[in-house]
Amino acid sequence: KILSPCRKSPCRRAAKKDKKEKKDEAEKENVKEEDIETYKKRKIADLENLGRSGGVYVPPFKLARMQKEIEDKTSAEYQRQTWEALRKSINGLVNKVNVGNIKNIVEELFQENLVRGRGLLVRALIRAQMASPGFTHVFAALLAVINSKLPEVGDLLIRRVILQFRRAYKRNDKIVTTAAIKFMAHLVNQKIVSELLALHVATLLLERVTEDSIEVCVSFLQEVGQAMEELSKAGCQAIFERFRTILHEGEIDKRVQYVIEGLFETRRKKFSDHPMVMDELDLVEDEEQITHEVDLLDDTIKGEETLNIFKAIAPENYAADEAKWKLISSEILGLEQDDGSDSSEDSDEEADAAADRRAQEKILDFTEQDLVNLRRQIYLVIMSSVHYEECVHKILKLNIAEGQEKEVCTMLIDCCAMEKMFNRFFVLQAERLCRLNPVYQDNFTESFGVQFNTVHRLETNKLRNIGKFFAHLLYTDAIPWSIWAQVKITEETTTSSSRIFIKVIFQELSEQWGVKKLVDRLREDELKPFFVGLFPKDHPKNVRFAINYFTAIGLGVLTEDLRTFLEQANAQAAADAQRAAEERAVEEESSSSSSSDSSDSSDSDSDSDDSDDSDSSDSSDSSDSS
């Protein structure tokens, strides 16, 4: 049921109107009784007591006129009006600061009483940074200049930012936490606060690993990473090792893993997208900067929030404070101008001198520093990558000059050799590079010869890793099998280390392929010329050595052809020996028969001579008888 509102009776309305008229008349009488000056002061106090905004809008010209009409410049009312003007001025200057006008804003700020209004300045900076995190580096640069002249302002802001971070961290407020750590990062970049605070923050965020804490810590290190690499390299390395451990554990979301990989990519680029300090914002010399050391978990830290609230002081103290600030302000502004002119002149002179020296001198570097830097860069790329395809992609983007591909091959082999156990991460990169660019295939082929010739210098573990490295490249056909052309297995041309090296390769091939496929590969007609040294047939001694070697390593099946060849060779040798013996026997028989014939002919000749003698004697006897 809808009820109609009750209406007031005409008598009640008339009574209320009479009451209001009587109140207005009484107020007019009171105004006449008190003088005009007292009335103005009372109205101003009433307006100021309504709150920070004054309760109602007072036009600036009217407010200025009311302040001008106050004769006592040290009274509580005047101090309050000055406080409000100071607050509005500081807020306006902080809100309009940017890279282009920061020097002008600094000069205008030093004209305000920053000792009295340091709480207002710090509050304005924190609020502006929270509202516009993209200008954090500008606010930090502004504070760096003020901190070099008024260290108490910098100390107060650091303490309030730390307290803000603590509250946001306990409440799991990610937005406020991100803004707070970004401000702390740029305070470290400007050297307003020690780098120990940055290490403490990163350690705290990674103590209890969550997706939000990792994202916040990554954003923090992106901002402060370049400064940490310069100021505390060991601490920065420890933080990144913690990130690498988190990645290897694989307990976080895929998206967060990509965030961490992006951080490693930023570090590989040496934080080029997040510079420590922009040239336009590098306004304070190192010797003039004052660095504060504040503990993140210090329970005695106070924000001194009372500095944000107006509090009237004694008139004589107020006048003395204003006079002291005028002296300090004039001194600071004078030093700022002198320092600015001197630094600009010095920088111009130094730039001109450096240009002249570069024009006159030509530096020749015989230290191979470029090569050392390239190797360091390749190593960092390899060790900072999570997946081998990512690493190959980064290596190909390094813009390696022609002829320097060998350094990549050497670095992959060395990294694989240094592992305690064989890691396929490195050889997969080598395989991928060989398939993408034939130049890397040629370099790995050349590297095999170098490693085989110097294998006696390696420890057993390194030797085994390198052997498996090349075995992988062989059974994936990443490198040609013609590399075996430079190997000859004989007792004179091999050492114990080289024989172990070959054993590791062939045993790995047999495990991956199986003995049958390995035998088929070794019997291919196109590849047989390259295996002449592996299975020598030049001398029975070398043949027997190769057979014994492969049999000893459990791959005697590879020597069946050699065994057949050796049997045939032995049979041929035996046949040749028998044939030679038979020829010698025939020669001996022929020589003996010829000697017997010559002896028979000599006997017959002697008999004929004897008969002739007897006949001649008989004829002489017959002639005598006749």
C-alpha positions in Angstrom: 0.0 0.0 0.0 1.4 3.4 -1.0 1.3 6.0 1.6 1.3 9.7 0.7 3.9 11.8 2.6 2.5 13.8 5.3 2.4 17.5 4.8 3.6 20.1 7.3 0.9 22.4 8.7 1.0 26.1 7.8 1.5 27.0 11.5 4.8 25.0 11.7 6.2 26.5 8.5 5.5 30.0 9.8 7.2 29.2 13.1 10.3 28.0 11.3 10.5 31.1 9.2 10.2 33.4 12.2 13.0 31.5 13.9 15.4 31.9 10.9 14.7 35.6 10.7 15.5 36.1 14.4 18.8 34.2 13.9 19.9 36.4 11.0 19.1 39.5 13.0 21.2 38.2 15.9 24.1 37.5 13.7 24.0 41.0 12.2 24.0 42.5 15.6 27.1 40.4 16.6 28.9 41.5 13.5 28.3 45.1 14.4 29.5 44.5 18.0 32.9 42.9 17.0 35.3 44.7 14.8 35.9 43.7 11.2 39.5 42.3 11.8 38.4 39.9 14.4 35.5 38.7 12.1 37.9 38.0 9.2 40.3 36.0 11.5 37.4 34.0 12.8 36.1 33.2 9.3 39.5 32.2 8.1 39.9 29.8 11.1 36.5 28.4 10.5 37.3 27.7 6.8 40.7 26.1 7.7 39.2 23.9 10.4 36.9 22.3 7.8 39.7 20.1 6.5 42.6 20.0 4.0 40.5 21.3 1.1 39.1 24.1 3.2 35.6 22.7 3.0 34.5 25.2 0.4 36.3 26.7 -2.6 38.0 30.0 -1.9 39.2 31.8 -5.0 43.0 32.3 -5.1 42.8 36.1 -5.3 40.5 36.2 -2.3 42.7 33.9 -0.3 45.8 36.0 -1.2 43.9 39.2 -0.2 43.0 37.6 3.1 46.6 36.6 3.8 47.8 40.1 2.9 45.4 41.7 5.3 46.8 39.7 8.2 49.3 42.0 9.8 51.0 39.5 12.1 53.2 37.4 9.8 54.1 34.9 12.5 50.7 34.1 13.8 49.1 30.6 13.7 46.7 31.7 11.0 49.5 33.0 8.8 51.6 29.9 9.4 48.6 27.7 8.3 48.1 29.8 5.2 51.8 29.5 4.4 51.7 25.7 5.0 48.8 25.3 2.5 50.6 27.4 -0.1 53.7 25.3 0.4 51.8 22.0 0.0 50.1 23.2 -3.2 53.4 24.5 -4.6 55.2 21.2 -3.9 52.4 19.1 -5.3 52.3 21.2 -8.5 56.0 21.1 -9.1 56.3 17.3 -8.5 53.4 16.6 -10.7 54.7 18.5 -13.7 58.4 17.3 -13.5 59.8 15.4 -16.5 63.1 14.8 -18.2 63.1 18.1 -20.1 62.3 20.4 -17.2 63.8 18.6 -14.2 66.6 21.2 -13.8 64.1 24.1 -13.7 61.9 22.2 -11.3 64.9 21.6 -9.0 65.6 25.3 -8.8 62.0 26.1 -8.1 61.8 23.4 -5.3 64.9 24.8 -3.6 63.1 28.2 -3.4 60.4 26.5 -1.2 61.1 25.6 2.5 62.0 22.0 2.1 63.2 21.6 5.7 59.7 22.5 7.0 57.9 20.8 4.1 60.1 17.6 3.8 57.1 15.5 4.8 55.0 17.1 2.1 57.7 16.6 -0.5 58.2 12.9 0.3 54.5 12.3 0.3 54.0 14.1 -3.0 56.9 12.0 -4.6 55.5 8.7 -3.4 52.0 9.5 -4.5 53.2 10.7 -7.9 55.3 7.6 -8.4 52.4 5.4 -7.4 50.2 7.1 -9.9 52.7 7.2 -12.7 55.3 4.3 -12.3 56.6 5.1 -15.8 58.2 8.3 -14.4 59.9 6.6 -11.5 63.4 7.3 -12.9 62.5 11.0 -13.1 61.3 11.2 -9.5 64.5 9.3 -8.4 66.7 11.7 -10.3 64.9 14.7 -8.7 65.3 13.1 -5.2 69.0 12.4 -6.0 69.7 16.2 -6.5 67.7 17.1 -3.3 69.4 14.3 -1.3 72.9 15.6 -2.2 72.0 18.9 -0.5 69.4 17.7 2.1 70.2 14.1 3.1 67.3 14.0 5.6 64.8 14.2 2.8 66.3 11.1 1.0 66.5 9.2 4.3 62.8 10.0 5.0 61.7 8.8 1.6 63.6 5.6 1.8 62.1 4.7 5.1 58.6 5.5 3.9 59.1 3.4 0.7 60.3 0.5 2.8 57.3 0.7 5.1 55.0 0.9 2.1 56.7 -2.2 0.6 56.3 -4.1 3.9 52.6 -3.3 4.1 51.9 -4.2 0.5 53.9 -7.5 0.8 52.0 -8.6 3.9 48.7 -7.8 2.2 49.7 -9.5 -1.1 49.0 -6.3 -2.9 50.9 -6.9 -6.1 50.3 -3.5 -7.7 51.6 -1.5 -4.7 54.5 -3.9 -4.2 55.6 -3.6 -7.8 55.5 0.2 -7.6 57.4 0.2 -4.4 60.2 -2.0 -5.6 60.5 -0.1 -8.8 61.1 3.1 -6.8 63.7 1.2 -4.6 65.4 0.0 -7.8 65.8 3.5 -9.2 67.0 4.7 -5.8 69.7 2.1 -6.0 70.5 3.2 -9.6 70.9 6.8 -8.4 73.1 5.5 -5.5 70.7 7.1 -3.0 70.5 3.8 -1.1 73.0 1.0 -0.8 72.8 -2.0 -3.2 72.5 -4.2 -0.1 68.8 -3.2 0.0 68.3 -4.5 -3.5 69.9 -7.8 -2.6 67.8 -8.1 0.5 64.6 -7.4 -1.5 65.4 -10.0 -4.2 66.3 -12.6 -1.5 63.0 -12.0 0.3 61.0 -12.3 -2.9 62.6 -15.6 -3.8 62.5 -17.0 -0.3 59.0 -18.3 -0.7 58.5 -19.0 -4.4 55.2 -18.1 -5.9 54.2 -16.9 -9.4 53.6 -13.4 -8.2 56.8 -13.1 -6.2 58.8 -14.3 -9.2 57.1 -11.8 -11.5 57.7 -9.0 -9.1 61.4 -10.0 -8.6 61.9 -10.2 -12.3 60.6 -6.7 -12.8 62.8 -5.5 -9.9 65.9 -7.1 -11.4 65.2 -5.7 -14.9 65.3 -2.2 -13.4 68.2 -2.7 -11.0 70.2 -5.4 -12.8 72.7 -3.1 -14.5 73.6 -1.4 -11.2 73.9 -4.8 -9.5 76.3 -6.1 -12.1 78.4 -3.0 -11.5 78.1 -2.7 -7.7 77.7 -6.3 -6.5 78.5 -8.8 -9.2 78.7 -11.8 -6.8 75.4 -11.1 -5.3 73.8 -10.6 -8.7 75.2 -13.9 -9.9 73.8 -15.7 -6.8 70.3 -14.3 -7.5 70.4 -15.4 -11.2 71.6 -18.9 -10.0 68.5 -19.0 -7.8 66.4 -18.2 -10.9 68.2 -21.0 -12.9 67.5 -23.5 -10.1 63.8 -22.5 -10.1 63.7 -23.1 -13.9 65.3 -26.5 -13.6 62.9 -27.6 -10.9 60.0 -26.9 -13.3 57.4 -26.5 -10.5 56.2 -23.1 -11.8 53.7 -22.2 -14.5 54.9 -22.1 -18.1 54.1 -18.4 -18.4 56.3 -17.6 -15.4 59.1 -19.7 -17.0 58.9 -17.5 -20.1 59.2 -14.4 -17.8 62.4 -15.8 -16.2 63.8 -16.6 -19.7 63.0 -13.0 -20.7 65.1 -11.9 -17.7 68.0 -14.0 -18.8 67.7 -12.5 -22.3 67.7 -9.0 -20.8 70.8 -9.9 -18.9 72.5 -11.3 -22.0 71.9 -7.9 -23.7 73.5 -6.3 -20.7 70.3 -4.6 -19.7 70.4 -2.3 -22.7 66.6 -1.8 -22.6 66.8 -0.8 -18.9 69.8 1.5 -18.4 71.0 2.3 -14.9 70.8 6.0 -15.3 69.8 8.0 -18.4 72.4 10.6 -19.5 69.8 13.4 -19.1 69.1 12.3 -15.5 72.7 11.9 -14.4 72.7 15.2 -12.5 74.9 14.5 -9.4 78.6 13.8 -9.3 79.6 10.6 -7.5 81.6 12.4 -4.9 78.6 14.6 -4.0 76.1 11.8 -3.8 75.1 10.6 -0.3 74.3 6.9 0.0 72.1 5.7 2.8 72.3 2.2 4.3 68.9 1.0 5.6 67.9 -2.5 6.7 64.8 -3.8 5.0 63.6 -5.6 8.1 64.6 -3.0 10.7 61.8 -2.7 13.3 62.9 0.7 14.4 62.1 2.4 11.0 59.6 5.1 11.5 57.8 7.0 8.7 57.3 10.2 10.7 53.9 10.8 9.4 53.4 13.8 11.7 55.6 15.8 9.3 52.6 15.8 6.9 50.4 17.6 9.4 50.5 21.3 10.1 51.7 22.3 13.6 52.0 25.9 14.6 55.2 26.9 16.3 56.2 29.8 18.4 56.3 33.1 16.4 60.0 33.8 17.3 61.0 30.2 16.2 59.0 30.5 13.0 60.8 33.8 12.0 64.2 32.3 12.8 63.5 29.1 10.8 62.4 31.2 7.8 65.5 33.3 7.9 67.8 30.2 8.2 66.1 28.6 5.2 66.5 31.7 3.1 70.3 31.6 3.7 70.4 27.8 3.0 68.3 28.2 -0.2 70.4 31.0 -1.6 73.6 29.1 -0.9 72.3 25.9 -2.6 71.1 27.8 -5.6 74.3 29.6 -6.0 76.3 26.3 -5.8 74.0 24.7 -8.2 74.6 27.4 -10.8 78.3 27.4 -10.4 78.5 23.6 -10.5 76.3 23.5 -13.6 78.4 26.0 -15.5 81.7 24.4 -14.4 80.6 20.9 -15.2 79.2 21.9 -18.6 82.4 23.7 -19.5 84.6 20.8 -18.3 82.5 18.3 -20.2 82.7 20.3 -23.4 86.5 20.6 -23.0 86.9 16.9 -22.3 84.7 16.0 -25.3 86.8 18.2 -27.6 90.1 16.8 -26.2 88.8 13.2 -26.6 87.8 13.9 -30.2 91.2 15.3 -31.0 93.0 12.3 -29.5 90.8 9.9 -31.5 91.5 11.8 -34.6 95.3 11.7 -34.0 95.7 8.3 -32.6 95.1 4.9 -34.1 94.9 2.1 -31.5 96.1 -1.3 -32.5 95.0 -4.0 -30.2 97.3 -7.0 -30.0 95.7 -8.5 -26.9 92.9 -10.3 -28.9 90.4 -8.7 -26.6 87.7 -8.9 -29.2 88.2 -12.6 -29.4 88.1 -13.0 -25.6 84.9 -10.9 -25.5 83.4 -13.1 -28.3 84.2 -16.3 -26.3 82.8 -14.8 -23.2 79.6 -13.9 -25.0 79.3 -17.3 -26.5 79.8 -19.0 -23.1 77.1 -16.8 -21.5 74.7 -17.5 -24.3 75.3 -21.3 -23.9 75.0 -21.3 -20.1 72.0 -19.0 -19.9 69.8 -20.9 -22.3 67.3 -23.4 -21.2 66.7 -25.4 -24.4 69.2 -26.2 -27.1 67.0 -24.7 -29.9 66.9 -21.4 -28.0 70.6 -21.5 -27.6 71.2 -22.1 -31.3 68.8 -19.3 -32.1 70.7 -16.9 -29.9 74.1 -18.0 -31.4 72.9 -17.4 -34.9 71.8 -13.9 -33.8 75.2 -13.0 -32.5 76.3 -11.9 -36.0 79.5 -13.9 -35.8 82.0 -12.8 -38.4 83.2 -15.1 -41.1 86.0 -17.3 -39.8 84.9 -17.1 -36.2 82.6 -20.1 -36.3 85.4 -22.2 -35.0 85.2 -20.5 -31.7 81.6 -21.7 -31.3 82.6 -25.3 -32.1 85.5 -25.1 -29.6 83.3 -23.6 -26.9 80.7 -26.3 -27.3 83.3 -29.1 -27.1 85.0 -27.5 -24.1 81.7 -27.0 -22.3 80.7 -30.7 -22.9 84.1 -31.8 -21.7 83.8 -29.9 -18.4 80.6 -31.7 -17.4 80.9 -34.5 -14.8 78.7 -36.7 -16.9 77.9 -36.5 -20.6 75.2 -33.9 -21.3 73.3 -34.1 -24.6 72.5 -30.4 -24.3 75.7 -29.3 -26.0 75.9 -32.0 -28.7 72.3 -31.2 -29.7 73.3 -27.6 -30.4 76.3 -28.9 -32.4 74.0 -31.1 -34.5 71.6 -28.3 -35.1 74.3 -25.9 -36.2 75.8 -28.5 -38.6 72.4 -29.0 -40.2 71.8 -25.3 -40.5 75.2 -24.1 -41.8 77.7 -26.3 -43.6 80.5 -24.1 -42.3 79.9 -25.5 -38.8 80.1 -29.0 -40.2 83.5 -28.3 -41.7 84.7 -26.8 -38.4 83.5 -29.8 -36.4 85.3 -32.1 -38.9 88.5 -30.2 -38.4 88.0 -30.2 -34.6 87.8 -34.0 -34.6 91.4 -34.1 -36.0 92.6 -31.6 -33.4 91.0 -33.5 -30.6 92.3 -36.9 -31.8 95.9 -35.6 -32.1 95.8 -34.0 -28.6 93.7 -36.6 -26.8 96.6 -37.7 -24.7 96.4 -34.4 -22.8 92.9 -35.0 -21.6 91.6 -36.6 -18.4 89.6 -39.8 -18.7 86.3 -38.1 -17.9 86.9 -35.3 -20.5 88.0 -37.9 -23.1 84.8 -39.9 -22.6 82.6 -36.9 -22.9 84.3 -35.7 -26.1 84.2 -39.3 -27.6 80.4 -39.4 -27.0 80.1 -35.9 -28.4 81.5 -37.0 -31.8 79.7 -40.4 -31.7 76.4 -38.5 -31.5 77.4 -36.3 -34.5 78.4 -39.5 -36.4 75.3 -41.6 -35.8 73.1 -38.5 -36.6 75.1 -37.9 -39.8 75.7 -34.4 -38.7 79.4 -34.7 -39.8 80.7 -36.9 -42.6 82.3 -40.3 -41.9 85.3 -39.2 -43.9 86.8 -38.1 -40.6 88.1 -41.6 -40.1 90.5 -41.2 -43.0 93.0 -39.5 -40.6 92.9 -42.5 -38.1 95.2 -45.5 -38.5 95.1 -48.2 -35.9 98.5 -49.7 -35.6 100.8 -50.2 -32.6 103.1 -47.4 -33.8 100.5 -44.7 -34.7 98.2 -45.0 -31.7 98.5 -44.3 -27.9 96.6 -45.7 -25.0 94.5 -42.4 -24.9 93.7 -42.5 -28.6 92.7 -46.1 -28.4 90.3 -45.3 -25.5 88.9 -42.4 -27.5 88.2 -44.7 -30.5 86.7 -47.3 -28.2 84.3 -44.8 -26.7 83.1 -43.7 -30.1 82.5 -47.2 -31.5 80.9 -48.5 -28.3 78.5 -45.5 -28.4 77.8 -46.1 -32.1 77.0 -49.8 -31.4 74.7 -48.8 -28.5 72.7 -46.3 -30.5 72.6 -48.2 -33.8 73.2 -51.8 -33.0 76.1 -53.9 -34.3 74.3 -54.9 -37.5 73.7 -51.4 -38.7 77.2 -50.4 -37.7 78.6 -53.3 -39.7 76.5 -52.3 -42.7 77.7 -48.7 -42.5 81.4 -49.9 -42.4 80.8 -52.1 -45.4 79.4 -49.4 -47.7 81.4 -49.2 -50.9 81.4 -45.4 -50.9 82.9 -45.2 -47.4 85.4 -48.0 -47.6 88.3 -45.8 -48.7 88.0 -43.8 -45.4 88.2 -47.0 -43.3 91.6 -48.2 -44.6 93.3 -46.9 -41.5 90.7 -48.4 -39.1 91.1 -51.9 -40.7 94.7 -52.0 -42.1 95.6 -54.7 -44.6 99.1 -53.5 -45.5 100.9 -56.0 -43.1 99.8 -59.1 -41.2 101.2 -57.5 -38.0 98.9 -54.5 -38.4 96.0 -56.8 -39.3 96.5 -58.9 -36.2 96.7 -55.7 -34.1 93.5 -54.3 -35.4 91.7 -57.7 -34.9 92.9 -58.0 -31.3 92.0 -54.3 -30.6 88.4 -54.6 -31.8 88.0 -58.0 -30.2 89.2 -56.6 -26.8 86.6 -53.8 -26.9 83.8 -56.2 -27.6 83.4 -55.4 -31.3 85.2 -58.4 -32.8 82.3 -58.8 -35.3 83.6 -55.7 -37.1 86.8 -57.6 -38.0 85.3 -60.5 -39.9 86.6 -59.2 -43.2 90.0 -58.8 -41.6 89.9 -62.3 -40.3 89.0 -63.6 -43.7 91.7 -61.5 -45.3 94.2 -62.8 -42.8 93.2 -66.4 -43.4 93.5 -66.0 -47.1 96.8 -64.2 -46.6 98.1 -67.1 -44.5 96.8 -69.7 -47.0 98.4 -67.8 -49.8 101.6 -67.5 -47.9 101.5 -71.2 -47.2 100.8 -72.0 -50.8 103.6 -69.7 -51.9 105.9 -71.3 -49.5 105.0 -74.8 -50.7 105.4 -73.7 -54.3 108.8 -72.2 -53.5 109.8 -75.5 -51.8 108.7 -77.5 -54.7 110.6 -75.3 -57.1 113.7 -75.6 -54.9 113.3 -79.4 -54.9 113.0 -79.4 -58.7 116.0 -77.2 -59.0 117.9 -79.5 -56.7 116.9 -82.6 -58.7 117.9 -81.0 -62.0 121.2 -79.9 -60.6 121.9 -83.4 -59.3 121.0 -85.1 -62.6 123.3 -82.8 -64.5 126.1 -83.6 -62.2 125.6 -87.3 -62.6 125.6 -87.0 -66.4 128.9 -85.2 -66.3 130.4 -87.9 -64.1 129.3 -90.6 -66.5 130.8 -88.9 -69.5 134.1 -88.5 -67.8 134.1 -92.2 -66.9 133.5 -93.2 -70.5 136.3 -91.0 -71.8 138.7 -92.6 -69.4 137.7 -96.1 -70.6 138.3 -95.2 -74.2 141.7 -93.8 -73.4 142.6 -97.0 -71.7 141.5 -99.1 -74.6 143.5 -97.0 -77.0 146.5 -97.4 -74.9 146.0 -101.2 -74.8 145.6 -101.3 -78.5 148.7 -99.4 -79.1 150.7 -101.6 -76.8 149.3 -104.7 -78.6 150.4 -103.3 -81.9 153.8 -102.6 -80.7 154.1 -106.1 -79.3 153.0 -107.6 -82.6 155.5 -105.6 -84.5 158.2 -106.6 -82.2 157.4 -110.3 -82.6 157.4 -110.0 -86.3 
